[in-house]
């Protein structure tokens, strides 16, 4: 009993400090502690997350991020809003599935409009980021290498295409008219 009381007092103290360096420890306590420890740790996380900088957010481990994304769907509104803020700092496209579920849940039930709006905006931003990232990795080739380059359409390159590496181009800047030659 004394051990539990001591743990709760420490978590309450950390919650009052709102020290961002403790966020991973708080997430650990929220994941693996007993019920009282989990409840206090969630309160401390909700108080600490708004102060998390971009660098601090990037330092979160994959397990920490997974816990936060899970809390989007199962946590209280007090923790959901700060988590949305952290996701916007991270720009982590791994949050897309949880954001889709959150947006759909709030849209269907008439839940908190502010949370729904923030989730929708963040979801659209992350989907656009993922699309640009995919486009930037795309290699294209001329549809007909024997014609004038200005009049030649570009097509996605595949392994089955018979083209040389001097004919491959990479789309850059997320725009279809921005290409660079790979030579």
N, C-alpha and C positions, 0 to 999 in steps of 0.2 A: 504494500500500500504506500509506503514511504517512497519507494522507487517510482511509482506512478505519479505521485504528487510532485516529486522532484522533476521528472520529465515534463510535466505540464507547466510547472513554474518556469523552466528553462525555455520552453516554446513560447510562453506568454512574454517572457523577457525579449526573446528574439523578435517576436511580433511587434513589440513596442519600439525596438531599435529600427525596424524596417531596413535592415542591412542587406543589400542585394547579394553580398557574398555568401549569404546563408541559404539562398534559394534551393540549391541542390539538396542540402541537408533537410530543409523543410519538405521538399517533395518526397524524399526518402521516408521521412516520418509519416507523411500522409499516405504513403503506399503501404508501409509495413508495420506501422504502429497499431496499438490497440484502438478501440473506438474513440476513447477520449483524446488520445494523442492525435489520431487522424483529424478529428474535428478542430482541435486547436491549431494543428499544422495548416489546415485549409484556410483558416482565418488569417494566419500569419502570411501565407502565400498570397492571399487576396490583398493584403496590406502592402506587401513587398513588391509585387509585380509592377505596379504603376511606375516605380522608381527605377526599373531595370532599363539600362541603356542598351543601345544597339550592340555594343561590344559584349555586354553581359548576356544579352539574349543569344548571341552567337556562341557563347561558351556553354550553353545548355547541352547536355548530352542527349543522345537519341532517345534514351529511356525517359529522361526528364520531359522532353518534347512529347513523347507518346503519352505520358501521364497527363500533361496539360491538354492535349487534343481530346483525350478521353473525358476530361472534366468539362469540355465544351458541351458534351451531351448529357453528362450525369451530375455535374456540379451545380451549385446554386448560382443565381444571377450575380451575386457579389463576386464570384470568382470568374465567371464567364467574360465579363467586360474587360478586366485586366488581361486575360488570356488573349482576347482578340487584339489588344494593343501590342502584346508581345509578338504575336504572329505577324502583325504588320511591320514590326521592326525586323523580324527574321526574313520575311518574304519567302518562307519555306513552303514550297508546293506540296510537301508531304501532308499539310493540313487540309488539303482540298476535300478529301472524303468526309472528314468530320465537319467541315464548314457546310458542305452540301446537305448533310443530315440535319445540322443545326438550322440552316435556312429553311429547309422543307418542314421541319417540326414547328418552327415559329410561324411559318406562312399558313400552315393548315389549321393551327389552333388559335390564331389571333393572339399569339404570345406578345411579349414585350417588343413594341415596334422599334425601339432604339437598337436592341440587340439584333433583330431581324435585318434592319437596314445596314448596320455595321458588318454583319456576317455576309450579306449580299454583296456589298461593296468590296470587301476583302476577297471574297470568292472570285469575283470578276477580275480583280487585280491579279490574283495568283494564277488564274487560268490564262490570262493574257501573258504573264511572265513565262509560264510553261510553254505556251505557243511560240513565243519569240525564241526561247532557248532551243526548242526543237527545230525551228526554222534556221537558226544559226549553225546547227550541225548538219544541215541538209547539203548534200553535194548535188550539183546539177550539171547537165551536159547539153551541148547544142543538139537540137533535133536533127539538123542536117549540117555536118561540119564542112561541107563543100560549098556552102553559100556564104554570102556577105554576112558578117557577124551582126551587123545592125538589124538585119531583117530575119535573123534566125531565132526561133522560139527556144526557150530553155525547158528541159524536162528533168525530172528527178533521175539521178544516176543510180543504177543498180549493178550488182555484180554480174548480171547476165548481159549487160550492155557491152558491146565491143567498142570501147573508146579508150584512148590513151590518157595517161595522167595529165598531159599537157592540154587536154580538152576539158578537164574538170574545173568547175567553178564552185565557190562557196558563197551562199547568200549571206549578206552581212547587213546589220542595222535593222533587221526585221522587215525590210521592204523588198519586194520582189525585183525591183529595178536596181538594187545595190548588190553587185557581185564582185568578187575578186578572183583572179585567175590563180590556180594552184600550180605553180611550176617550180 
